[in-house]
Amino acid sequence: LVDSLACIAKKGVVCMTGILGNEWTMPEFTPMGDIPSLGRLTVYMSDTKSLDKAQLQHFIEAVETGQIKLRIDPSNFSLDECAEAHRYMEANQAKGKIVITL
């Protein structure tokens, strides 16, 4: 988290969406010192314990039948092109979600 915060641009945002190892405390993290003055830290949490398989299947079928349309940018970046994909996103060129192929 601290490494990510050190890399953000002015007015940049780091969103923490999960944590590995089931440890929700960070003894080396000091918000006043680690969050840049022109940056933001946000957190996304969910109390969902497990995904309802029927609900997921309904979503998949809605995508397959076109009831739900996903906006995915037509470009395709490899993992080696991740920096280029980020520049593409920062330049506001993406027409939807950007896909990085592993």
C-alpha positions as CSV (number, residue, x, y, z in Angstrom):
1,L,0.0,0.0,0.0
2,V,2.7,2.4,0.9
3,D,4.6,1.6,-2.3
4,S,1.4,2.3,-4.4
5,L,0.9,5.6,-2.6
6,A,4.5,6.6,-3.3
7,C,3.8,6.1,-7.1
8,I,0.6,8.1,-7.6
9,A,0.5,11.4,-9.6
10,K,-0.8,14.6,-8.2
11,K,-4.6,14.2,-7.6
12,G,-4.1,10.5,-8.0
13,V,-6.1,7.8,-6.2
14,V,-5.1,4.5,-4.7
15,C,-8.1,2.2,-4.1
16,M,-7.4,-0.7,-1.7
17,T,-9.8,-3.5,-2.6
18,G,-8.5,-6.4,-0.6
19,I,-5.6,-7.5,1.5
20,L,-3.6,-10.7,1.5
21,G,-2.9,-12.9,4.5
22,N,-6.1,-12.0,6.3
23,E,-4.3,-9.2,8.2
24,W,-6.3,-6.0,8.4
25,T,-3.7,-4.1,10.4
26,M,-0.7,-2.4,9.0
27,P,1.8,-1.5,11.7
28,E,4.1,0.4,9.4
29,F,1.4,2.5,7.9
30,T,1.0,6.1,9.0
31,P,-1.8,7.9,7.0
32,M,-0.5,11.4,7.7
33,G,2.9,10.6,6.5
34,D,2.2,8.0,3.8
35,I,-0.7,9.5,1.9
36,P,0.6,12.3,-0.3
37,S,-0.9,15.7,0.3
38,L,-2.3,15.9,-3.3
39,G,-3.4,12.2,-3.4
40,R,-6.2,10.1,-2.1
41,L,-6.7,6.7,-0.6
42,T,-10.0,4.9,-0.9
43,V,-11.1,1.5,0.3
44,Y,-13.7,-0.9,-1.2
45,M,-15.1,-3.5,1.1
46,S,-18.0,-6.0,0.8
47,D,-19.6,-8.1,3.5
48,T,-20.5,-10.8,1.0
49,K,-19.3,-14.0,2.4
50,S,-19.8,-16.1,-0.7
51,L,-21.0,-15.4,-4.2
52,D,-24.5,-16.7,-4.9
53,K,-24.0,-19.1,-7.9
54,A,-27.5,-18.6,-9.3
55,Q,-27.0,-14.8,-9.2
56,L,-23.6,-15.2,-11.0
57,Q,-25.2,-17.5,-13.6
58,H,-28.0,-15.0,-14.2
59,F,-25.4,-12.2,-14.8
60,I,-23.4,-14.5,-17.2
61,E,-26.5,-15.3,-19.2
62,A,-27.5,-11.6,-19.3
63,V,-24.1,-10.8,-20.8
64,E,-24.3,-13.7,-23.3
65,T,-27.8,-12.7,-24.5
66,G,-26.9,-9.0,-24.7
67,Q,-29.2,-7.9,-22.0
68,I,-26.1,-6.5,-20.2
69,K,-23.5,-4.9,-22.4
70,L,-20.0,-4.6,-21.1
71,R,-17.8,-1.8,-22.4
72,I,-14.4,-3.3,-23.2
73,D,-11.9,-1.3,-25.1
74,P,-10.9,-2.9,-28.4
75,S,-7.2,-2.5,-27.7
76,N,-5.3,-5.5,-26.3
77,F,-2.2,-5.1,-24.2
78,S,0.1,-7.9,-23.0
79,L,1.5,-7.9,-19.5
80,D,4.8,-6.5,-20.9
81,E,2.8,-3.5,-22.2
82,C,1.2,-2.7,-18.9
83,A,2.9,0.7,-18.7
84,E,1.7,1.5,-22.2
85,A,-1.8,0.5,-21.2
86,H,-1.7,2.8,-18.2
87,R,-0.5,5.7,-20.4
88,Y,-3.4,4.9,-22.8
89,M,-5.8,5.1,-19.9
90,E,-4.3,8.3,-18.5
91,A,-4.6,9.9,-22.0
92,N,-8.4,9.2,-21.8
93,Q,-8.2,7.1,-25.0
94,A,-10.0,4.0,-23.6
95,K,-13.5,3.4,-24.8
96,G,-14.3,1.0,-21.9
97,K,-12.4,-1.3,-19.6
98,I,-8.8,-2.1,-20.7
99,V,-7.8,-5.7,-20.9
100,I,-4.3,-6.9,-20.0
101,T,-3.6,-10.4,-21.4
102,L,-1.4,-12.7,-19.4
